Amino acid sequence: MEVTQIGKECHTRCAIFREVGSCIMPQQGVFARVLRGGLVQAGDGIELRRTDDTNG
């Protein structure tokens, strides 16, 4: 997986807001795209790779 965005502003009082009373997306939301399909299980290793993008 590749993280494409961390957090987003909640403008619409989304389903998360209605369910828990506040929106977690600005602080805890992570969006990613799948680079290669397969199973991901607890305990699997991860590798952090930085890109040339200096924004993150």
PDB file of N, CA, C and O in Angstrom:
ATOM      1  N   MET A   1       0.840  -1.174   0.000  1.00  0.00           N
ATOM      2  CA  MET A   1       0.000   0.000   0.000  1.00  0.00           C
ATOM      3  C   MET A   1       0.884   1.236   0.000  1.00  0.00           C
ATOM      4  O   MET A   1       2.021   1.213   0.472  1.00  0.00           O
ATOM      5  N   GLU A   2       0.340   2.297  -0.533  1.00  0.00           N
ATOM      6  CA  GLU A   2       1.028   3.584  -0.551  1.00  0.00           C
ATOM      7  C   GLU A   2       0.103   4.627   0.057  1.00  0.00           C
ATOM      8  O   GLU A   2      -1.021   4.809  -0.413  1.00  0.00           O
ATOM      9  N   VAL A   3       0.564   5.313   1.095  1.00  0.00           N
ATOM     10  CA  VAL A   3      -0.242   6.372   1.709  1.00  0.00           C
ATOM     11  C   VAL A   3      -0.310   7.528   0.726  1.00  0.00           C
ATOM     12  O   VAL A   3       0.715   8.012   0.246  1.00  0.00           O
ATOM     13  N   THR A   4      -1.527   7.966   0.431  1.00  0.00           N
ATOM     14  CA  THR A   4      -1.721   9.059  -0.514  1.00  0.00           C
ATOM     15  C   THR A   4      -2.126  10.357   0.164  1.00  0.00           C
ATOM     16  O   THR A   4      -1.945  11.437  -0.398  1.00  0.00           O
ATOM     17  N   GLN A   5      -2.680  10.256   1.382  1.00  0.00           N
ATOM     18  CA  GLN A   5      -3.115  11.459   2.097  1.00  0.00           C
ATOM     19  C   GLN A   5      -3.246  11.120   3.570  1.00  0.00           C
ATOM     20  O   GLN A   5      -3.716  10.040   3.928  1.00  0.00           O
ATOM     21  N   ILE A   6      -2.835  12.031   4.408  1.00  0.00           N
ATOM     22  CA  ILE A   6      -3.015  11.862   5.843  1.00  0.00           C
ATOM     23  C   ILE A   6      -3.979  12.941   6.309  1.00  0.00           C
ATOM     24  O   ILE A   6      -3.693  14.136   6.225  1.00  0.00           O
ATOM     25  N   GLY A   7      -5.121  12.495   6.798  1.00  0.00           N
ATOM     26  CA  GLY A   7      -6.139  13.412   7.282  1.00  0.00           C
ATOM     27  C   GLY A   7      -6.857  14.157   6.178  1.00  0.00           C
ATOM     28  O   GLY A   7      -6.378  14.253   5.048  1.00  0.00           O
ATOM     29  N   LYS A   8      -7.997  14.673   6.526  1.00  0.00           N
ATOM     30  CA  LYS A   8      -8.759  15.542   5.637  1.00  0.00           C
ATOM     31  C   LYS A   8      -9.702  16.360   6.481  1.00  0.00           C
ATOM     32  O   LYS A   8     -10.112  15.931   7.559  1.00  0.00           O
ATOM     33  N   GLU A   9     -10.043  17.517   6.005  1.00  0.00           N
ATOM     34  CA  GLU A   9     -10.963  18.379   6.730  1.00  0.00           C
ATOM     35  C   GLU A   9     -12.382  17.843   6.599  1.00  0.00           C
ATOM     36  O   GLU A   9     -12.802  17.457   5.508  1.00  0.00           O
ATOM     37  N   CYS A  10     -13.112  17.816   7.686  1.00  0.00           N
ATOM     38  CA  CYS A  10     -14.495  17.351   7.680  1.00  0.00           C
ATOM     39  C   CYS A  10     -15.398  18.569   7.506  1.00  0.00           C
ATOM     40  O   CYS A  10     -15.439  19.446   8.369  1.00  0.00           O
ATOM     41  N   HIS A  11     -16.115  18.620   6.396  1.00  0.00           N
ATOM     42  CA  HIS A  11     -16.969  19.767   6.105  1.00  0.00           C
ATOM     43  C   HIS A  11     -18.445  19.489   6.352  1.00  0.00           C
ATOM     44  O   HIS A  11     -19.232  20.421   6.512  1.00  0.00           O
ATOM     45  N   THR A  12     -18.829  18.208   6.384  1.00  0.00           N
ATOM     46  CA  THR A  12     -20.255  17.894   6.262  1.00  0.00           C
ATOM     47  C   THR A  12     -20.859  17.159   7.450  1.00  0.00           C
ATOM     48  O   THR A  12     -21.962  16.623   7.340  1.00  0.00           O
ATOM     49  N   ARG A  13     -20.160  17.121   8.587  1.00  0.00           N
ATOM     50  CA  ARG A  13     -20.689  16.336   9.720  1.00  0.00           C
ATOM     51  C   ARG A  13     -20.980  14.920   9.227  1.00  0.00           C
ATOM     52  O   ARG A  13     -22.128  14.476   9.227  1.00  0.00           O
ATOM     53  N   CYS A  14     -19.953  14.237   8.820  1.00  0.00           N
ATOM     54  CA  CYS A  14     -20.017  12.933   8.153  1.00  0.00           C
ATOM     55  C   CYS A  14     -20.584  11.837   9.055  1.00  0.00           C
ATOM     56  O   CYS A  14     -20.941  12.089  10.206  1.00  0.00           O
ATOM     57  N   ALA A  15     -20.660  10.626   8.521  1.00  0.00           N
ATOM     58  CA  ALA A  15     -21.180   9.479   9.265  1.00  0.00           C
ATOM     59  C   ALA A  15     -20.354   9.210  10.519  1.00  0.00           C
ATOM     60  O   ALA A  15     -20.904   8.815  11.547  1.00  0.00           O
ATOM     61  N   ILE A  16     -19.060   9.415  10.446  1.00  0.00           N
ATOM     62  CA  ILE A  16     -18.211   9.231  11.633  1.00  0.00           C
ATOM     63  C   ILE A  16     -18.625  10.230  12.713  1.00  0.00           C
ATOM     64  O   ILE A  16     -18.770   9.859  13.878  1.00  0.00           O
ATOM     65  N   PHE A  17     -18.814  11.480  12.337  1.00  0.00           N
ATOM     66  CA  PHE A  17     -19.248  12.504  13.289  1.00  0.00           C
ATOM     67  C   PHE A  17     -20.589  12.133  13.922  1.00  0.00           C
ATOM     68  O   PHE A  17     -20.762  12.241  15.136  1.00  0.00           O
ATOM     69  N   ARG A  18     -21.530  11.695  13.092  1.00  0.00           N
ATOM     70  CA  ARG A  18     -22.854  11.337  13.616  1.00  0.00           C
ATOM     71  C   ARG A  18     -22.769  10.141  14.560  1.00  0.00           C
ATOM     72  O   ARG A  18     -23.533  10.063  15.522  1.00  0.00           O
ATOM     73  N   GLU A  19     -21.859   9.217  14.303  1.00  0.00           N
ATOM     74  CA  GLU A  19     -21.753   8.009  15.119  1.00  0.00           C
ATOM     75  C   GLU A  19     -21.049   8.266  16.449  1.00  0.00           C
ATOM     76  O   GLU A  19     -21.489   7.761  17.482  1.00  0.00           O
ATOM     77  N   VAL A  20     -19.952   9.050  16.442  1.00  0.00           N
ATOM     78  CA  VAL A  20     -19.152   9.206  17.661  1.00  0.00           C
ATOM     79  C   VAL A  20     -19.139  10.618  18.232  1.00  0.00           C
ATOM     80  O   VAL A  20     -18.570  10.842  19.300  1.00  0.00           O
ATOM     81  N   GLY A  21     -19.757  11.576  17.540  1.00  0.00           N
ATOM     82  CA  GLY A  21     -19.859  12.922  18.090  1.00  0.00           C
ATOM     83  C   GLY A  21     -18.753  13.870  17.671  1.00  0.00           C
ATOM     84  O   GLY A  21     -18.821  15.066  17.956  1.00  0.00           O
ATOM     85  N   SER A  22     -17.742  13.358  17.002  1.00  0.00           N
ATOM     86  CA  SER A  22     -16.700  14.209  16.423  1.00  0.00           C
ATOM     87  C   SER A  22     -16.080  13.445  15.266  1.00  0.00           C
ATOM     88  O   SER A  22     -16.178  12.220  15.197  1.00  0.00           O
ATOM     89  N   CYS A  23     -15.455  14.155  14.380  1.00  0.00           N
ATOM     90  CA  CYS A  23     -14.846  13.506  13.224  1.00  0.00           C
ATOM     91  C   CYS A  23     -13.359  13.289  13.493  1.00  0.00           C
ATOM     92  O   CYS A  23     -12.637  14.229  13.826  1.00  0.00           O
ATOM     93  N   ILE A  24     -12.911  12.051  13.348  1.00  0.00           N
ATOM     94  CA  ILE A  24     -11.506  11.722  13.596  1.00  0.00           C
ATOM     95  C   ILE A  24     -10.637  11.937  12.360  1.00  0.00           C
ATOM     96  O   ILE A  24      -9.411  11.861  12.447  1.00  0.00           O
ATOM     97  N   MET A  25     -11.252  12.200  11.224  1.00  0.00           N
ATOM     98  CA  MET A  25     -10.488  12.247   9.973  1.00  0.00           C
ATOM     99  C   MET A  25      -9.353  13.288   9.959  1.00  0.00           C
ATOM    100  O   MET A  25      -8.275  12.974   9.455  1.00  0.00           O
ATOM    101  N   PRO A  26      -9.539  14.504  10.486  1.00  0.00           N
ATOM    102  CA  PRO A  26      -8.418  15.448  10.439  1.00  0.00           C
ATOM    103  C   PRO A  26      -7.194  14.990  11.236  1.00  0.00           C
ATOM    104  O   PRO A  26      -6.070  15.355  10.890  1.00  0.00           O
ATOM    105  N   GLN A  27      -7.388  14.203  12.291  1.00  0.00           N
ATOM    106  CA  GLN A  27      -6.264  13.785  13.119  1.00  0.00           C
ATOM    107  C   GLN A  27      -5.801  12.364  12.828  1.00  0.00           C
ATOM    108  O   GLN A  27      -4.608  12.081  12.939  1.00  0.00           O
ATOM    109  N   GLN A  28      -6.700  11.468  12.463  1.00  0.00           N
ATOM    110  CA  GLN A  28      -6.363  10.058  12.382  1.00  0.00           C
ATOM    111  C   GLN A  28      -6.663   9.400  11.041  1.00  0.00           C
ATOM    112  O   GLN A  28      -6.304   8.240  10.839  1.00  0.00           O
ATOM    113  N   GLY A  29      -7.301  10.099  10.132  1.00  0.00           N
ATOM    114  CA  GLY A  29      -7.651   9.494   8.850  1.00  0.00           C
ATOM    115  C   GLY A  29      -6.429   9.296   7.968  1.00  0.00           C
ATOM    116  O   GLY A  29      -5.597  10.195   7.845  1.00  0.00           O
ATOM    117  N   VAL A  30      -6.319   8.141   7.363  1.00  0.00           N
ATOM    118  CA  VAL A  30      -5.225   7.848   6.439  1.00  0.00           C
ATOM    119  C   VAL A  30      -5.833   7.231   5.191  1.00  0.00           C
ATOM    120  O   VAL A  30      -6.655   6.318   5.275  1.00  0.00           O
ATOM    121  N   PHE A  31      -5.425   7.732   4.035  1.00  0.00           N
ATOM    122  CA  PHE A  31      -5.892   7.212   2.763  1.00  0.00           C
ATOM    123  C   PHE A  31      -4.711   6.557   2.062  1.00  0.00           C
ATOM    124  O   PHE A  31      -3.592   7.069   2.098  1.00  0.00           O
ATOM    125  N   ALA A  32      -4.972   5.417   1.422  1.00  0.00           N
ATOM    126  CA  ALA A  32      -3.894   4.687   0.754  1.00  0.00           C
ATOM    127  C   ALA A  32      -4.423   4.016  -0.498  1.00  0.00           C
ATOM    128  O   ALA A  32      -5.625   3.798  -0.645  1.00  0.00           O
ATOM    129  N   ARG A  33      -3.505   3.690  -1.402  1.00  0.00           N
ATOM    130  CA  ARG A  33      -3.885   2.912  -2.579  1.00  0.00           C
ATOM    131  C   ARG A  33      -3.136   1.591  -2.546  1.00  0.00           C
ATOM    132  O   ARG A  33      -2.010   1.509  -2.056  1.00  0.00           O
ATOM    133  N   VAL A  34      -3.771   0.577  -3.067  1.00  0.00           N
ATOM    134  CA  VAL A  34      -3.188  -0.759  -3.085  1.00  0.00           C
ATOM    135  C   VAL A  34      -2.241  -0.864  -4.271  1.00  0.00           C
ATOM    136  O   VAL A  34      -2.644  -0.646  -5.414  1.00  0.00           O
ATOM    137  N   LEU A  35      -0.981  -1.197  -4.000  1.00  0.00           N
ATOM    138  CA  LEU A  35       0.014  -1.372  -5.058  1.00  0.00           C
ATOM    139  C   LEU A  35       0.070  -2.824  -5.535  1.00  0.00           C
ATOM    140  O   LEU A  35       0.323  -3.089  -6.710  1.00  0.00           O
ATOM    141  N   ARG A  36      -0.166  -3.752  -4.623  1.00  0.00           N
ATOM    142  CA  ARG A  36      -0.154  -5.181  -4.948  1.00  0.00           C
ATOM    143  C   ARG A  36      -1.119  -5.881  -4.001  1.00  0.00           C
ATOM    144  O   ARG A  36      -1.012  -5.726  -2.785  1.00  0.00           O
ATOM    145  N   GLY A  37      -2.041  -6.634  -4.533  1.00  0.00           N
ATOM    146  CA  GLY A  37      -3.039  -7.312  -3.722  1.00  0.00           C
ATOM    147  C   GLY A  37      -2.436  -8.422  -2.869  1.00  0.00           C
ATOM    148  O   GLY A  37      -1.366  -8.945  -3.180  1.00  0.00           O
ATOM    149  N   GLY A  38      -3.124  -8.772  -1.802  1.00  0.00           N
ATOM    150  CA  GLY A  38      -2.694  -9.853  -0.929  1.00  0.00           C
ATOM    151  C   GLY A  38      -3.270  -9.681   0.458  1.00  0.00           C
ATOM    152  O   GLY A  38      -3.998  -8.724   0.724  1.00  0.00           O
ATOM    153  N   LEU A  39      -2.945 -10.608   1.340  1.00  0.00           N
ATOM    154  CA  LEU A  39      -3.427 -10.556   2.715  1.00  0.00           C
ATOM    155  C   LEU A  39      -2.479  -9.740   3.585  1.00  0.00           C
ATOM    156  O   LEU A  39      -1.259  -9.837   3.457  1.00  0.00           O
ATOM    157  N   VAL A  40      -3.056  -8.939   4.466  1.00  0.00           N
ATOM    158  CA  VAL A  40      -2.296  -8.200   5.467  1.00  0.00           C
ATOM    159  C   VAL A  40      -2.785  -8.679   6.816  1.00  0.00           C
ATOM    160  O   VAL A  40      -3.986  -8.681   7.085  1.00  0.00           O
ATOM    161  N   GLN A  41      -1.850  -9.088   7.670  1.00  0.00           N
ATOM    162  CA  GLN A  41      -2.221  -9.619   8.971  1.00  0.00           C
ATOM    163  C   GLN A  41      -1.454  -8.909  10.076  1.00  0.00           C
ATOM    164  O   GLN A  41      -0.373  -8.365   9.848  1.00  0.00           O
ATOM    165  N   ALA A  42      -2.024  -8.919  11.278  1.00  0.00           N
ATOM    166  CA  ALA A  42      -1.350  -8.341  12.439  1.00  0.00           C
ATOM    167  C   ALA A  42       0.025  -8.981  12.570  1.00  0.00           C
ATOM    168  O   ALA A  42       0.162 -10.200  12.466  1.00  0.00           O
ATOM    169  N   GLY A  43       1.028  -8.166  12.794  1.00  0.00           N
ATOM    170  CA  GLY A  43       2.395  -8.659  12.948  1.00  0.00           C
ATOM    171  C   GLY A  43       3.219  -8.598  11.672  1.00  0.00           C
ATOM    172  O   GLY A  43       4.436  -8.775  11.720  1.00  0.00           O
ATOM    173  N   ASP A  44       2.577  -8.349  10.518  1.00  0.00           N
ATOM    174  CA  ASP A  44       3.327  -8.207   9.268  1.00  0.00           C
ATOM    175  C   ASP A  44       4.236  -6.989   9.353  1.00  0.00           C
ATOM    176  O   ASP A  44       3.870  -5.980   9.955  1.00  0.00           O
ATOM    177  N   GLY A  45       5.393  -7.078   8.765  1.00  0.00           N
ATOM    178  CA  GLY A  45       6.334  -5.957   8.753  1.00  0.00           C
ATOM    179  C   GLY A  45       5.926  -4.896   7.746  1.00  0.00           C
ATOM    180  O   GLY A  45       5.185  -5.162   6.799  1.00  0.00           O
ATOM    181  N   ILE A  46       6.426  -3.691   7.972  1.00  0.00           N
ATOM    182  CA  ILE A  46       6.217  -2.601   7.024  1.00  0.00           C
ATOM    183  C   ILE A  46       7.558  -1.947   6.739  1.00  0.00           C
ATOM    184  O   ILE A  46       8.510  -2.082   7.508  1.00  0.00           O
ATOM    185  N   GLU A  47       7.615  -1.251   5.642  1.00  0.00           N
ATOM    186  CA  GLU A  47       8.832  -0.534   5.265  1.00  0.00           C
ATOM    187  C   GLU A  47       8.451   0.899   4.938  1.00  0.00           C
ATOM    188  O   GLU A  47       7.543   1.131   4.141  1.00  0.00           O
ATOM    189  N   LEU A  48       9.127   1.852   5.536  1.00  0.00           N
ATOM    190  CA  LEU A  48       8.870   3.267   5.280  1.00  0.00           C
ATOM    191  C   LEU A  48       9.783   3.728   4.170  1.00  0.00           C
ATOM    192  O   LEU A  48      11.004   3.593   4.250  1.00  0.00           O
ATOM    193  N   ARG A  49       9.177   4.273   3.136  1.00  0.00           N
ATOM    194  CA  ARG A  49       9.944   4.821   2.010  1.00  0.00           C
ATOM    195  C   ARG A  49       9.511   6.249   1.794  1.00  0.00           C
ATOM    196  O   ARG A  49       8.332   6.510   1.552  1.00  0.00           O
ATOM    197  N   ARG A  50      10.423   7.159   1.875  1.00  0.00           N
ATOM    198  CA  ARG A  50      10.114   8.570   1.611  1.00  0.00           C
ATOM    199  C   ARG A  50      10.245   8.831   0.120  1.00  0.00           C
ATOM    200  O   ARG A  50      11.071   8.228  -0.566  1.00  0.00           O
ATOM    201  N   THR A  51       9.410   9.745  -0.368  1.00  0.00           N
ATOM    202  CA  THR A  51       9.495  10.164  -1.759  1.00  0.00           C
ATOM    203  C   THR A  51      10.228  11.499  -1.826  1.00  0.00           C
ATOM    204  O   THR A  51      10.646  12.032  -0.799  1.00  0.00           O
ATOM    205  N   ASP A  52      10.379  12.026  -3.006  1.00  0.00           N
ATOM    206  CA  ASP A  52      11.006  13.344  -3.170  1.00  0.00           C
ATOM    207  C   ASP A  52      10.103  14.466  -2.735  1.00  0.00           C
ATOM    208  O   ASP A  52      10.541  15.613  -2.653  1.00  0.00           O
ATOM    209  N   ASP A  53       8.835  14.162  -2.450  1.00  0.00           N
ATOM    210  CA  ASP A  53       7.870  15.164  -2.001  1.00  0.00           C
ATOM    211  C   ASP A  53       8.287  15.678  -0.628  1.00  0.00           C
ATOM    212  O   ASP A  53       8.367  14.896   0.320  1.00  0.00           O
ATOM    213  N   THR A  54       8.552  16.969  -0.504  1.00  0.00           N
ATOM    214  CA  THR A  54       9.011  17.542   0.767  1.00  0.00           C
ATOM    215  C   THR A  54       7.848  17.937   1.660  1.00  0.00           C
ATOM    216  O   THR A  54       8.074  18.488   2.737  1.00  0.00           O
ATOM    217  N   ASN A  55       6.598  17.672   1.249  1.00  0.00           N
ATOM    218  CA  ASN A  55       5.440  18.021   2.054  1.00  0.00           C
ATOM    219  C   ASN A  55       5.110  16.987   3.113  1.00  0.00           C
ATOM    220  O   ASN A  55       4.164  17.195   3.873  1.00  0.00           O
ATOM    221  N   GLY A  56       5.834  15.889   3.204  1.00  0.00           N
ATOM    222  CA  GLY A  56       5.418  14.902   4.163  1.00  0.00           C
ATOM    223  C   GLY A  56       6.523  14.043   4.557  1.00  0.00           C
ATOM    224  O   GLY A  56       6.342  13.140   5.374  1.00  0.00           O
TER     225      GLY A  56
END
